[in-house]
């Protein structure tokens, strides 16, 4: 006889809060806006986040505008996103 396993109980809200980036949707929207408005070859400073989550802004921007230079900087850097 093969044992039957039930679905694991997962707290989706808790998992999302622990593993998600606060403001990820806003970062992606901001990347789209930057892609439209930055001059050619511009440089954007992006604040490093835990686990490389600055990618929520950096990757959509990099895909839309490969000419833009993205520089990760530490928390507290003036003018960084």
Order of alpha helices (4+ residues) and beta strands (2+ residues): alpha-alpha-beta-alpha-beta
